[in-house]
Amino acid sequence: MSAKTGSAGSSAAEPVAVIGGSCRLPGGVDSLDSLWDLLVEEQETAKPVPTDRWDAEAIAAGLPDRMARRMRLGGFLEGDLGAFDAQAFGLSGTEANWLDPQHRLLLMVAWEACENAGMPIDGLRGSQTGVFAGMYAMDNYLRGHRPDQDSSAYWYSGGMHGVGMGRLSLMLDLHGPNMGVDTACSSSLAAVHLACQAPRAGECPTALVGGVSAGLGPEVGAASSE
């Protein structure tokens, strides 16, 4: 997730500055500095599937060799994806419990990106800051997670792409354009394109832009390998 700024209403050739960012990526990358170190050192982040995620060997056993090799490796975030300071965002424990992990990651890295850019959240509240973010499939739906009657509304709002983006603007009180982007593998790149256009079109002077994709199980990978 990055914070970008430009001159509202500027020409198509006017530069757009990236003024801060934050990330959570495989290989223990949790900051721009650690991302830079990984790139400079040319580290490989694909690792064998951790045993506490799923039984990769059991899945690979029923697949052709070329597919089986793919199912034994993956890019995994370190730590607990469920860890989330709900109180910081004014969310109840029940609502936070039903947030798709991708929604949680989006909120956390957006907050950190603003801090990294030297733009504290309190200073952005009420501003015309825009939000453009890519998001892919929701594993809470694909994996059949279903709520009881008392939490059905939270399950619905906690798993929709558009609600994830809207919640970010709502929680941070950002009044600029808000757009969730899903173009499959190019979602984040498409979001960056839109976020660069917005200041030039006079839609907002500053924007949060990025993307999130976190697969909780092997289903999507197995289906894609076919």
Disulfide bonds with the S-S distance in Angstrom:
none
